[in-house]
Amino acid sequence: MDGVSYPFASLETLAKKMRVATNVSEFVYKLPTGKYVYLTVVGDEDQISAYGVSRGWYVAEVISEKDALWLVKALEPFTNMNE
């Protein structure tokens, strides 16, 4: 993001929605810089696995704190399912 790599393990995950059946995952992260990121990961059809995606595409979008907090609330039931 903005030329900086952030290992997933170092990020503060605020919300997540992971759908193995559709192979689409959504995350809201707060970066160490204080910025918020909405990440969508879509795996190729043959990548349907609970072990993750190694081929597909993603979109990482910097969002406002207001939008991040809205998404955290909207995705709360899904985040709680993954806890």
C-alpha positions in Angstrom: 0.0 0.0 0.0 1.5 3.3 -1.1 4.8 1.4 -1.9 5.0 -0.3 1.5 4.5 -4.0 2.1 2.7 -5.0 5.3 2.7 -8.7 6.4 -0.8 -9.8 7.2 0.3 -11.0 10.6 1.4 -7.4 11.5 -1.9 -5.8 10.6 -4.8 -5.0 12.9 -7.8 -6.8 11.5 -10.9 -4.8 12.3 -13.4 -6.9 10.2 -13.5 -9.9 7.9 -15.9 -11.8 5.8 -14.6 -15.1 4.3 -16.8 -17.1 2.0 -15.1 -20.4 1.0 -18.0 -21.3 -1.3 -17.6 -18.2 -3.4 -13.9 -17.8 -2.8 -14.3 -14.1 -2.0 -12.9 -12.6 1.2 -13.3 -9.0 2.5 -11.2 -7.4 5.2 -10.9 -4.1 6.9 -7.4 -3.3 8.3 -5.9 -0.4 10.2 -2.3 0.1 9.0 0.5 1.2 11.4 0.3 4.6 9.6 -3.2 5.0 10.9 -4.8 4.6 7.5 -7.7 2.2 6.9 -7.7 -0.3 4.1 -10.6 -2.3 2.6 -9.2 -5.4 1.0 -11.1 -7.7 -1.3 -9.5 -11.0 -2.3 -11.0 -13.2 -5.0 -9.5 -16.6 -5.8 -9.5 -18.3 -9.2 -12.2 -21.1 -9.5 -9.7 -23.9 -8.8 -8.5 -22.1 -5.6 -11.6 -22.9 -3.5 -9.9 -24.1 -0.3 -10.1 -23.3 3.4 -6.3 -23.1 3.2 -6.2 -19.8 1.3 -5.8 -18.4 -2.1 -2.5 -18.6 -4.1 -3.9 -17.5 -7.4 -6.6 -14.9 -8.2 -6.8 -11.1 -7.7 -7.2 -8.5 -5.0 -8.1 -4.8 -4.6 -6.8 -2.8 -1.7 -8.5 0.5 -1.2 -7.6 3.3 1.3 -10.9 4.4 3.0 -11.8 7.0 5.5 -12.2 6.2 9.2 -15.9 6.9 8.9 -16.2 4.3 6.1 -14.0 1.8 8.0 -16.2 2.1 11.1 -19.3 1.6 9.0 -17.8 -1.5 7.4 -16.7 -2.9 10.7 -20.3 -2.6 12.0 -21.8 -4.0 8.8 -19.4 -7.0 8.8 -19.6 -7.6 12.5 -21.7 -10.8 12.3 -19.3 -12.3 9.8 -16.3 -11.3 11.8 -17.8 -12.9 14.9 -18.3 -16.2 12.9 -14.6 -16.3 12.2 -13.5 -15.8 15.8 
